[in-house]
Amino acid sequence: MTVQSKFLKLLVASLMPFAFAGCAQSPEREQADVDSVLTDMALVKDRTVQSIRDYRIDGWRYVDPYNVILTAGRDEDYLVSFMTPCFGLSSAFAIGFTSTTGGVTEFDDIVVEGPGGTAEVCSIKEIVRLRTPTD
């Protein structure tokens, strides 16, 4: 086993306490019309936020390789956009995240365990709070 392989396994193992279960909601595809996906979910973009407290994140939903929706606590959803495509999300059963501040920020990464136990690191570009249109 190489040093790199050991490191990746250690990285994924260290993120497991922060992993949360979920499943891909749609097949792999090009970048989606995010506003249409949000409309289907009865959500709209509210405002850009600096962070999501990591202890509150309890679910996620795949949108496309560039976006994922994280659920934090009761009725709090956030659209997380990536700098580059995160292809492993479409087939992931669990994801984790890096955090140096006690929350997920635009300076952190979403980590997806891929085939063969390799980790795909997806850098966060932006976090937008979502709300229902009546809020």
C-alpha positions in Angstrom: 0.0 0.0 0.0 1.5 3.4 -1.0 1.8 6.3 1.3 -0.7 8.2 -0.8 -3.2 5.4 -0.5 -2.7 5.2 3.2 -3.2 9.0 3.4 -6.4 8.9 1.4 -7.8 6.1 3.6 -6.9 8.1 6.7 -8.5 11.2 5.3 -11.7 9.5 4.5 -11.7 7.7 7.8 -11.2 10.9 9.7 -14.1 12.5 7.9 -16.5 9.7 8.6 -17.8 11.3 11.9 -19.0 14.2 9.6 -20.3 12.0 6.9 -24.0 11.8 6.3 -26.1 9.4 4.3 -27.9 10.3 1.1 -28.4 9.1 -2.4 -28.2 10.6 -5.8 -31.5 11.9 -6.9 -30.9 11.9 -10.7 -28.5 10.4 -13.2 -25.2 12.0 -14.1 -25.8 14.9 -16.5 -24.5 18.3 -17.5 -25.0 21.3 -15.4 -28.7 21.6 -14.5 -30.9 24.6 -14.7 -30.6 25.1 -10.9 -33.6 27.5 -10.7 -35.8 24.9 -12.4 -34.6 22.2 -9.9 -35.3 24.6 -7.0 -38.8 25.4 -8.4 -39.6 21.7 -8.5 -38.5 21.5 -4.9 -40.6 24.6 -3.9 -37.5 26.5 -3.0 -35.9 29.8 -4.0 -32.5 31.3 -3.4 -32.5 33.6 -0.4 -29.0 35.0 0.2 -25.3 34.0 0.2 -24.0 32.9 3.6 -20.5 32.6 5.0 -21.0 29.2 6.6 -23.2 26.4 7.8 -22.6 25.0 11.2 -21.3 21.5 10.7 -23.1 19.9 13.6 -26.4 20.8 12.0 -25.9 19.2 8.5 -28.0 16.0 8.4 -28.7 15.4 4.7 -28.0 16.2 1.1 -29.4 16.0 -2.4 -27.6 15.8 -5.7 -28.5 18.5 -8.2 -25.8 18.2 -10.8 -21.9 17.9 -10.9 -21.6 21.6 -10.0 -24.2 21.8 -7.2 -25.6 20.0 -4.1 -28.2 20.9 -1.6 -27.3 20.4 2.0 -30.0 20.1 4.7 -29.1 21.6 8.1 -31.5 21.0 10.9 -35.2 21.5 10.5 -36.2 23.3 7.3 -32.8 24.8 6.5 -31.5 24.1 3.0 -28.4 25.4 1.4 -27.2 25.3 -2.2 -23.5 24.6 -2.3 -21.8 25.3 -5.7 -18.4 23.9 -6.7 -15.5 25.6 -8.5 -15.2 22.5 -10.8 -17.5 19.5 -11.5 -17.7 17.0 -8.7 -18.5 13.9 -10.7 -18.6 11.4 -7.8 -21.7 13.0 -6.3 -24.1 11.4 -8.7 -23.4 7.9 -7.4 -22.2 8.7 -3.8 -23.9 7.0 -0.8 -22.2 9.3 1.7 -20.2 12.5 1.6 -18.1 14.4 4.1 -16.6 17.8 4.4 -13.4 19.5 5.6 -13.8 22.2 8.2 -11.3 24.4 10.0 -13.9 26.7 11.6 -16.6 24.4 13.1 -18.7 25.1 10.0 -18.7 24.5 6.3 -17.4 27.7 4.5 -16.5 28.6 0.9 -12.9 27.8 1.9 -13.7 24.2 2.7 -14.3 21.1 0.5 -16.9 18.4 0.1 -15.2 15.0 0.0 -16.8 12.1 -1.9 -15.5 8.5 -1.6 -15.2 7.2 -5.1 -14.7 3.7 -6.6 -11.9 1.7 -5.0 -12.0 4.0 -2.0 -10.4 7.0 -3.7 -11.4 10.4 -2.4 -12.6 13.1 -4.7 -12.2 16.6 -3.2 -14.6 19.2 -4.4 -13.8 22.8 -3.6 -16.7 25.0 -2.6 -17.3 28.1 -4.6 -20.4 29.6 -2.9 -23.1 28.8 -0.3 -26.6 30.1 -0.7 -29.4 29.8 1.8 -32.6 28.6 0.3 -36.1 29.3 1.5 -39.7 28.5 0.5 -41.3 31.2 -1.6 -43.7 32.2 1.2 -40.9 32.8 3.8 
